[in-house]
Structure formats: C-alpha cells, structure tokens
Amino acid sequence: MTQHPILIDGAWRAADAASFFQAENPATEEIIPGEYPVSRWSDVAAALAAASRDAPLLANMPPEKIAAFLERFAERIEVRAEELSATAHAETALPVSPRLAAVELPRTTNQLRLAARAARDGSWRRATIDSAANIRSCLAALGPVAVFGPNNFPFAFGSISGGDFAAAIAAGNPVIAKANSSHPATTRLFAEEAHLAAQETEMPPATVQLIYRTAHQDGERLVADPRIGATGYTGSRRAGLALKAAADRKGKPIYLELSSVNPLVLLPGVLRERGADLAEEFGGSCLMGVGQFCTSPGIVLMLSSREADAFITGVAEKLNAAPVGTLLSAAVQASLEKSVVALRDSGAELLVGGAVGGGGAGRSYANTLLRVDGGRFLIAPAAFQEEAFGNAALIVVADDADQLAAIIDHLEGNLTGCIYSAADGADDALYNQLAPRLRTRVGRLLNDKMPTGVAVSIAMNHGGPFPATGHPGFTAVGIPAAMHRFAALHCYDNVRGHRLPDCLQDKNPNGVMQRCIDGSWSTADAPSA
C-alpha cells in the first residue's frame, strides 16, 4: 500500500506520521487505495520554520513574479484537468460533468488568474498618501497563512487551489495547506502542480506546503503559533470554533466560514403570481449538489395562506419524485441524519423523506422537507436553525406579518438571505418592513433569485455575521477584497522616499495602480513631500 509523502520546504518527504488514513468513495462505500499520514507536530513545525524563513522573500517579491506563478499554476491545472476531475469524482461523488470539469475547475483557474491580475495591478494595497504631512500607508503581506479547505468544493475552495490560497499568495504570503480528509488525492494532485509551477517560476521553496491531517490539538497549535500570519478555514462550526478559540488566545487572525441556513422569504403576492414556478425553482435549488452548497436555501419563511399550502405541497411532491443523490461522505450522511432528528425532536413536522438511503447510491439520505409553525419556531429559534447540510429544508409558516418580522429578528447570521416579492408591487409595503431586518442578518441580500450560485465578482460578499463567518467585514470570494484578510496595514511617517515601498513612492510604479493621494483616488504621481 502506497504511503503518500507530504510537501515541506520545496520537497516531497515521508511524514513523521502518528497514523495513516484512507479516503472512501461515497458512491460505492469502497476504500480508495493509498494511505495518507496524520502528521505529528514535528511536520507542522518544519513547515512553519520554512514558511517563516521565506515569508520576507515573498513579501518583497516583485508582483510580476507572484503573478507569473499563479498563472503558471492555472495552466498546469488545465493540462491535468481530466485526472483531477476523475480523482475528485471518486473521492466526493460530485459529477465529472458538468460540475467538476465544466464548472468548478474553470472557476478555480479563473480565480488564480484574477489573483494574478490583482497582484500585478497593485491597487489591492490601498496605498494612501498624505503629501502635506508626509505620512503614507499601504496593505502588505502578513506572513505565513494556514488554509483549511472544506469537503464540498475540492477545487474552488481547496486548501492548495481555491480562493483562500489564491488570495494569500497574491498578497505575498506563503501558504501551509491542510488538506480535507475527504479528498486527499485530489489535494495531492493540486500540490504536485503548484510545486512544479513554483519551481518553474523560481519561487521560494516554502511558497506552497502541504500536510494532510494532524491531531486536533496540533491544528489548534498551528493557528496560534507566533510564526503564523493568519488562517483561512472553511468547515464545521464545532471544529472552526475550536480553532478560533486557540487563535484568539494568541491574538492571531482567523477567517472562518462555518454554517448558514440562508433564509428565503416568500411574500404573499409572489406566491399568488407564480407559486407553482417558485416551488419548482426552490426544489431545484434545494437539491442542487445534493444540498451541499454553503449557500443552499435551508429555511423558507412565509405567511399562512392557501397559496403557501399549495407551494409546500408542490415542493414536497418535487422532492419526493426527484432522484436521491450521493452525499460527500459518511460523515456528511451522519451529520444530516442527526440534524433532521434534532429538528423533529424540537417540533418540526416531517413532510417528505427523513431516512438514510432513500433510494440513493452509497452515502445518501432521502430528500427531506420539514415544516413548523411560526409560534413554535419562536419558542426555540436556535434549535430550528440547526444546519441540515445536505438535501433537506425547513419551512416556517408565520401567522401574520408581525410574527414573520419577529422570526427574522431571531435569525442567526447567514451568508445569504433572499426575498421574493410580487412584480406588481403588491408586496412592497411588507418588503420595506422586512428587508431592513433581514439585511442585518446576512452578508448578501438577494431579490427574486435563489442564492446557490456565488459569482466570482469584485463586488461579491461571501461572508456575513456570525456564525456564517467569524468576522462580518470580510469576504472569502471576490478578488481583490479577499486578499485584504491576509494583509497588514503598514504606515510610514516621514520616511525618506527611496526607503518607501514602490507603491508609496511619489511616482506611480506601474501607471495603473489606484492610490489615494491627498483624499482622492488616482493613478497619477504624488506631489513630492
């Protein structure tokens, strides 16, 4: 049995392994050949030592060189696209086409190229010049960044390929990637290509490093280590909060994406206009990717009415008739079952599903729909916001507009929130009452659009209030905004011009960088101090 090495300081080497693990094909429940190490602290310490040694080199590296690495990495990924897609399919049961090959892989390479463009442009640094006082500041690299990738997006959010990785590298930081145990082989393939791209573009050896798994206490030790600059984490709330507690004790930044039920509010007028179409639309969104999107709509809020009852019946029929997909892993299956049981124990009525298997292949759970009235929800709102990660959703039916407003006021923080309203304006007054309440509960507010897609846009916010994320002021998607998580603000007071970073010198270093000069954003040169 092959025991796969880890990538430390520019070389593949045998791990100091406490034990080994194997991935499972969730569709067949068969163990995939190949063993991956659970590293002891000595491996983590070696990665930290190498990253902290090379961090100053990356921080002062010409942007063009960092951009060249990111672009070469994207090119190498595309050459290996077929193998990457097949490997990820075996480890996650996500379909090769269109999901992995035609959607997620192009998104991943696009993110890398957008990060390269941002690094080259330099405007992400927010260079600010007060010429009269001769005080200047800019964002700059923070230091080694640890990235913990999730199970549901092995490419676009992967620890050594995804948005956190791209943003951290583009900001001039080395990355220590911690693979997700659900897809170690996929992560290894990305690491091989990142390593070769780094060699081809003559990057420092510790630019990209990979560890597959550690003991929980060593993960907590990593995020709190004095040498770490920041951490990006996407995963379960329980594990994320443990890491956050460890990082907080040492004052280390950590950016979390934890859980979100993504409330969907359907107002009365729109249900009268097109309730049947909405049932179809919602059912498709709820089941997309077997519900394993961080922005999957997990809770629907509406007022009691005949149209609401018809909508619920329509959704139940769609979910009952739809094929049951394969979940990402045995752990996801167990978690979904536990969440549905918890919702039922709290008083939710099961309308459809609610059973392991449900006719799906391998690790699967029946398409599930639950219902609870608004009064019962308000008795225990936290219990009914249990994230059922997978192909399940809860509908909350309020008695009146005031109760619906109270329900929204009791929502936890979420990545997204959406309100559907009538095209003829019949819902406008109620929209105006509810939207300001929902706005404070979500990172991204949508109208008349399901939230499951997350566009890679400069204006995107893939973040939100706790527990959606650990900090409401940052996004995990969208370059250059995502880069700001992995940067420090450096200020220079009366420093001689030739000693300043290029972006703060009087002359614009590339002619296209946007800089705030005496209160106005411009690509012009600054007046001499």
N, C-alpha and C positions, 0 to 999 in steps of 0.2 A: 504494500500500500504506500503510495507516494505521500510523503510529508512535505508540505509546501513551505518554502522559506518566507521570511519577512524582508522588507526593503528598508535598510538602515544605512544612512550616510553614503548613499550612492552605490550600494552593493546589495545583492540578494544573499542572505546568510541564514543559517539554521537558527531558529529561535531558541531562547532559554525557556523551554516550554514546561509549564506545570502539568499540562494535559493537552489532548487534541480533541477536535470535534469534526463532524461531517455535516454537510448540507443534505436536505431532503428534497426530493421532487414532490411538491404538494399535490400534483395531479395523480401520481401513481403511488405515493407514500413510500417510494423506494429511496434508500440511502444512495447518494451520489458518491462515486469513488473519489478518493483524495482526502487527506487529513490536514486540518489547519490548526495551528498552535494557539493555545491560550498562554500568552506571554507572561512571564514573571516581570517584576518591576525593573530588573536589570535591562531588559529590552527597551522599556519606556525611558529609562534614564539615559540609555545610549542615544535614543532618538532626540531627546531634549538637549543633550550635550552637543550633538551635531547641528541641530537647528539653531541653537543659541549662538554657536560659533559662526554660522553662515548668515544669520539674520542681518548683521550690519552690511554684508556684501549685497544682499538683495535690496535693502533699504536705500542704498546709494547707487543701485544699478541704473543705467540709462533706461528710460521707459521703452525705447525701441527694442531692447534686448528681452525684456519681460514679455512684450507683445509678440515677439518672434517665437518665444517658447509656447505661448498659449495657442498661436496659430498653427505651429507645427504639431502640437498635441492634437488639435482638432483634425488635422489632415491624417494623422496616423490612426485616429479612431475610425475615420471613414473607410480607410483601407481594410480595417478589421471588423467592419460593421456586421457582416454575416455571422461570424463566430461570436461576437458579443451578443447579438440578438438571440442566437440559439442557446448560448450558455445561460443568459438571463431567463429565457423561457423555461429551461429545465429547472432552474432554482426557484422561480416565482410563480410559474404557470401563467404569467402575463403573455398574451398572444404575440407572436413574432410580427404578424401583420394584422392591422396597421400599427398597433400600439407601440411596439418596441422599435421596429425598423423604420417606419414611416413617420412616426410622431415623436417619440421620446429621444431617439438618437439624433435626429436633426436639431431638435431643440437644444440638446446638450452641446453640440458643436457650435450652434449659433450663440449660445451663452458664452462659450470660450472666446469666440471671435468678437463679441460685443465687449467683453472684458479687455481683450487686447486693444480694441479701438479706444476704450476709455483710458487705459494706461498710456497709450501713445499721445492722446489729446491732452491729458493732464488737468482738465477742468474739474475733475472729481476732487482735487486737492483743496478747492475753495480758497485759493490764495487771496489774501486780503492785505491791502497796503494802505497805511495812513502816512502819506508822504510828509505832512507837516510835523507830526510827532516822531517820524522815522520808527514806527512800530509796525511790524509785519508778522503775519501768521499764516499757517497752512496746515493741512492734514498730511500726515506722514505715516509710514509703516510703523506698526505697533510691536512686532516681534513674532515669534513662533505661534502659529494658530493650530489648535487641535480641531478636527472636524469629525463629528459622529454622524454617519449617514443613516437614513431610515430604510425600512424594508419595502416601501411601496413604490419608490421611484429609483430603481437601481442605477439609472443613467443620470437623469436630470438633477437629482438631489444626492447622488452618490458622493461618498466621502473623498474620492480622489478624481471626480469628474464633474460634479454638479455645481450649483450656484454658489454655495459657500466656498468651495475650493477655488472656483474661478475668481470670486471677489477677493479672497485673501491673497492669492498670488498676484493679481493685478495691482493690489495696493502695496506690493513689495514685501510680502511675508512668506517665509517657508511654512509648509503645511505638514503636520503629522496627522495622517488619515487613520481613523479607526473604522475598520470595515464593519458592515452589518452582518451578523452571523447567518442571516437568511440567504445571502448571495455572495459568499466569499470568493468563488471562482470568477464571477463577473468583475468584482473589485480587483482581483489579481490581474486580470487582462488589462484593465484600465491602467493599473500601476505599471505594468510592463511597458505600455506605450508612453506613459508620462515619463518614465525613467529614460527611455530611449530618446524621446524628444528633448529632455533636459541635457542629455549628453550631446546631441546633435547641435544644440544651440549654446553649448558651453555654459550652462547654468551651474551654480554651486552644487556640490554633491547632495546636500541636505535639503534642496528645494522641495522635494517630494519624498515622503517616507510613509511606510505602511505597516501597521500592526493589525492583526485580525481580531483579537479578543484579549481582554485582561480580566482579572478578578475585579469585582465592583469597587473594592477599596483602592485598587491601583488606578482605576478610571477617575475616582474622586481625587486621588493624589495628583494625577496628571493635570486636571483642570485648575488645581490650586497651587501648582508648582511655581516658585518665583520666576522661573525662566519662561513661562508661558505668557504670551501676549493676550490672547483671548481664545474663546472656544465657541464653535457653532455646533448646535445639537438639534437634531430632529428625531423625535421618537415618543415613547410613552411618557405620560405625566409623572408616574412614580419614579422612573429612572432619571428623568430630567430634573426633577426637584431635588433628588439626592445629589446630583452633580452641582446644581445651583447652590445648594447649601454649602458644599465644600468650597466652591469658588468664592462665594460671598464672604466666607470666614477670612479669606486671604485678600479680599478686595480685587479679585480677578474678574474681568468682564466675561460673561457667558450669555450667548444669544440662543434662546430656546424656541422651538416650535413644538407644542405639547399636545393639545387636544382642542377640538372645535366641533360643535353641533350645527353651526351655520344656519341660523333660523331663517325660515321662509314664511313671510306673512302674505296671505291671500285675502284681499279685501272683498267685500260683498259684491260690488259692482262687476269686478272682473270675473268672478265666478258665474254671474248671470250672463255675461257676454260670451265666455268661452271656457266654461268649467270642464267640459269633456276634453278639450285640447290641452288644458293645463294638467289634467290627470295623466294624459299620455306623456306630456313633457316632463312632469315631475317623476313619473315612474322610470323613464329613461335615464334621467339624471341620477336618481337614487341608486340604480343598478349599474351605472357606468363604472367599469373597472371593478365590478362586484362591490361597489360602495367603498372601495379602499382608497379614496381620494381624501386628502386633508380638508378639501372644500366641499365634500359631498353634503347635500342638504339632509341633515339628520332629524330635524324637528320642524314641523309645519304648524303655524298659528293661524286660526280663523275664527270667525263668529258663527254661532249656531244658526243654521238655516237649512231649508230643503236643498239648496244648491250645494251647501257644504256637505250634506249627507250624500248627495249624488257624486260629488268629487271623491269622497272617501271610498264609496263603492267602486268607482272607476279605477282608483289606484289599487285597491285590493284585488280586483279582477286582473289587472295588468301584472301585478307581482305574482299572483297565483299561477298565471299562464306562462310567464316568462321562464326561460331556461335558468337553472341554478348554476352559477359559475363557481370556479375553484378559487378558494382563498389563498393568500400568500404563504401560509404556514400553519402548522398545528397550533402554534401559539396564538395566531390570529383567530383561528376557529374557537379555541377555548375561551379567549377573551370575549368574543362576540356572544357566545352562549352565556357566559357569566353576566354580561351586560343586559341581555334580554331577560334573564331570570330576575335580575335586580329591578328592572323596570316593572315587571309583572308583580313582584313582591311589594312594590310601592303602590300598586293600584292601577297600573295601565292594563287595558283590555287587549288581549291578543286577537287580531282580526285575521291574520294570514301568517303561516309559517311557524317559527318558534321551535324548530327541531334541527338537530345535527343531521347533515346529509341532505335531505330534501330532494334527492334525485340528482345531485351534482356529483362530479367526479372528484375522488380524493378528499382533500381537506375542504369541506363545504358545509354550508348552513342554508336552510331554506330561506327564500326571500320572505322577509318579515315586515309586517306592518302592525303597529300598536296604536291605541287611542286612549286619551284620558281627558276628562272634562277640566275646564279652567280652574274651578274651585279646588279640586283635588290637587292639581299642579301647585297652586299657591300654598297649600299646606306644607309641601316638602319640595320646593323648587330645585334644590341641589340634586335630589335623588332622581328627578326626571331629566336632568341634564347629563346623566351618565352617557359617555360617548360609546355608542354601539358601532364600533369600527367595522364596517362591512355592509352587507346588503340588507339593511334594516333601517326603519324610520319610525318616528313617533309623531302622531297628530294630536294637537292640543286644541280643543274646541271651547271657546270662551262664550259666556252668556251674553255679554254686551261689550261695548267699546271701552268702558272704564275698566272692566276686568281684563280685556286684552291689553290695555296700556299697563296695568299692574303686572301682568305676566312678562311683558317686555322689560319692565323695570327690574325684574328679578332674574333676568338672564345674566349668565357669566360672560366674560369676554370671549369673543369669537373672531375667527379670521374674516368671515363674511356674514352679511345679512342682506336679505332681499325683500322688497315689497312689490307685489303685483297689484296694479290698480286699473280701473276701467279707463278705456280710451276716451270715453265721452265726458270725463271729468266728474262722474258721479261719486267717485271715491276721494276727491281732492281734499275735502274738509277732514276726513278721517286720516288720510295720508299726512296732512300737516300736523295732526295731533300725535301720530305715532312715529314718524320719521326722525324727529329730533331725539326721541328716546332711544330708538334703535341705533342711531348714529354713534352714540357714546359707548355702545356695546360691541362694536365691530371695527375691524381695520378697513374693510372695503364694503361700501354700501352699493347695492345694485338695484336697478329698477327693471322689472319685466324681463328678467334674464336669469337663467339658472347659474349657480356660482361655480360649477365644477371645473371650468376652464380657468387657468391662470396665465394670462398673456405675459410674455417676456417684453415688458414695456418700460420705458424710462419713468412712466407715471404710476406703475403698479405698486400697490402696497400688499405684500403677502406677509402680513403681521397683524397685530391687534392687541387689545387689552388682555391681561392675564385671565384665564390660563391658556388662551390661544398661544401666546408667546410670553417670554419673561420680561419684555420691555416694549411698551406701545409706540416708541418713537422710531422704530427701525423696520426694515423690510428684508426678507430673505430672497426676494425676486425683484429684479429691476436693476440694471447697471446704468449709472454708477452708484445709485443710492445704496445698494447692498454693500458696496466697498467701505462705506463710512463706518460700519461696525468694526472693521479691522484696522482702524487708524487712530492715531493720537493727534491732538492739536498742539502744534509746535509754534511758539511765539518767539520773535527776535526783536529786541529793544536796543536800538542804536548800534546794531551790529554792522560792521563795515561791509560795504556792498559785495566785495569779492568773496566774502565768507558766507554769504547767504546761499540757501538752496537756489537752483536755477529759477524756480517758479516765483521767487520773491525778489529777484534782481530787477533793476529798472527795465531792462529790455525783456519783452515777452520772449521766452525761449524758443517757441515754435510758431508764433504768429497766429495761432488758433485757440490757445488756452484762454478760457474766460477767467478774468481776475477782477476782484472788487477793488477798484482804485479810488480812494477818497469818496467812497459811498456809491460808486456807480460801476456796474459790471461792464467789462470792456476787454477787447483783445489788444488794445493799444499798449504802448510802452508807458511806464510810470514816470512821473517827473522826478528828477534827481533830488535826493534828500538835502 
